[in-house]
Amino acid sequence: MTIEEGRTLRYFRRHEFACPCCGSVQFDFRMARLLDAAREIACVPFIINSAYRCPARNEAVGGSPSSSHLRGLAVDLKAPDGSTAWTIASSLVRVGFERIGVYASHIHADLDPDKPGRVLFYGAKK
């Protein structure tokens, strides 16, 4: 199920999940609802750096050919400092995300059923 006009989210708008190069919104609404719930718990803004990526955008940013962003099942959220990163990541775990990446500038979360769950990955990727 993808985000459609008329669906209600408290903290996000449809355009925030769009591919920045083509404007397409192929993002899983179930995931958007979980992000909304995590944002409610966190009490800090969730600024989306990347959500759905079309193949051209994914290639342009050096994304993996099997990136969950290509399927609208991943999001990268800005995390300007360690405290914010902790708050965001812990709220994502509380609502049910089981695939979380912690990087120097952002938190990645995805719900890709084709990838192993209960995993935390990390690195210096900006």
Secondary structure by P-SEA (a helix, b strand, c coil): ccccccccccccccccccccccccccccaaaaaaaaaaaaaaccccccccccccaaaaaaaccccccccccccbbbbbbccaaaaaaaaaaaaaacccbbbbcccbbbbbbccccccccccccccc
